[in-house]
Amino acid sequence: MKNPDMTDISAPAEGLWPHARHVMRENPVTLLAFMMLGFYLMCAAFGPSLVPYDPLASEAANALQPPNGSHWFGTDSLGRDVFSRVIVATRLDLGISVAAVAISFVIGSVLGAVAGYWGGWLDAVLNRILDTIMAFPLFVLAMGIVAALGNTVENIVYATAIINVPFYARLVRAEVNIRREAGFVLAAKLAGNTDLRVLALHIFPNALPPMMVQVSLNLGWAILNAAGLSFIGLGVRPPDAEWGIMVAEGANFIVSGEWWLAFFPGLWLMLAVFTFNLLGDGLRDLVDPRKRT
C-alpha cells in the first residue's frame, strides 16, 4: 500500500512546476517575491499605455498638488502627474538593470569558465584584472566610466555591466575549478566529447544554480546603481521619467512640505530592490536539490 506521506514528500521532485509550488507553499515570502516581480513586469510591459496622464505633459495650473483623487501620487513642480511618471519609469529602470546584468552574466561566465577549466596564465591574468576592478568602490568606478563616456542610457548599461562582471567570473571560475576533475567530467571525456563540449554541456550547467541567485541580487543592485547615477546627475537626463531623477528633483521640495515628490519614486525604487533581494532567496530554494526530497 502506498504511503500518502511518502507521496507528498516526493511530489516536488516530479518536475519544476510542482517543486516551485511546493517551495512557494512552504515559504510565503518566496510567493510574495514572485507576485511583486509579476507586478513590476506588468508595469514595465503595459504601464505606458495604462497610465491616466502623459508623463511628459506639464500643466502649470496643477503644479505641486498633493495626492488626491485625480492625481494619486500628486503632481510635481511642472504639473506632471507623479503616478504616471513612476509607472512609466519602471520600463526604463528594469530595462537598464536587465540589460546590464545580461551583459555581465555572459562575459563573466565565459571568462570564468575558461579560466577555471584551463587555468595557467589565463587564470592568473583574469584574477589580476578582476582584482583591479574590485579594488575600486564599485559605484565610484561606475561614476568614472559614465563621466568619461557620457551620461547616456547605453553608457549606464555598460558601466553597470563592467562592475558586475567580477561577481560572475569569480563564481563560475570556482564552480568549474571544483568540477573539472569530477567523475562525470572524466566520463564525458572518455566518451569522446571535446573540452568545449564538456565545459558547455556538463560543467557549466552545474554552476547555474548559484549564478541565478547572484543574478537576482545583481538586478536589484543594478537598479539602485542606475538610480544613484541619475540622482547625482550622471544618469538618465530629464525630462525622461526615471526613479533616481524624480527622487533628486523631489528632494529640493521636502523642506517646503511637498513630501510626495520624493516619497513615491523612492518607495517604488525601494520595493523593486526589495523584490529582487527576496527573489534571490526564493531562487536558492528552487534550485537547491535538498529541497526536492
GITANOR-V392989 format. One line per field, one symbol per residue. ss: DSSP state (h for helix, s for strand, l for the rest). phi: phi as a letter, one per 30 degrees, with the letter a starting at -180 (. if undefined). burial: # if it has 9 or more other ideal C-beta (glycine too) atoms within 8 Angstrom, else .. A space follows every 10 residues. Layout:
ss = ???
phi = ???
burial = ???
//
This chain:
ss = lllhhhhhhh hhhhlhhhhh hhhhhhlhhh hhhhhhhhhh hhhhhhhhhh lllllllllh hhllllllll llllslllll shhhhhhhhh hhhhhhhhhh hhhhhhhhhh hhhhhhhhlh hhhhhhhhhh hhhhlllhhh hhhhhhhhhl llhhhhhhhh hhhhhhhhhh hhhhhhhhhl llhhhhhhhh llllhhhhhh hhhhhhhhhh hhhhhhhhhh hhhhhhhhhh hlllllllll llhhhhhhhh hllllllllh hhhhhhhhhh hhhhhhhhhh hhhhhhhlhh hhl
phi = .ddddddddd edddaddddd ddddddbddd dddddddddd dddddceecc ddbddcdcbd dcdhddeadd bdcibcdcid ddedddddde dddddddddd dddddddddd dddddddcii dddddddddd dddddceddd ddedddddcj dcdddddddd dddceeeddd ddedddddcd cddddddddd djdddddddd ccceedcded ddddeddddd dddddddddd dcjccdcdce daeddddddd ddcdddjddd dcdddddddd dddddddddd ddddddcddd ddc
burial = ......#... ##.....### ####..#.## ####.##..# ####..##.. #.#.#...#. ..##...... #.####..## ########## ########## #.###.###. #######... .##..##..# ..#....#.. ######..#. #...###### ########## #######.## ....##.##. ..#...###. ####.##### ########## ########## ##.###.... ########## ..##...#.# ######.##. ########## ########.. #..
//
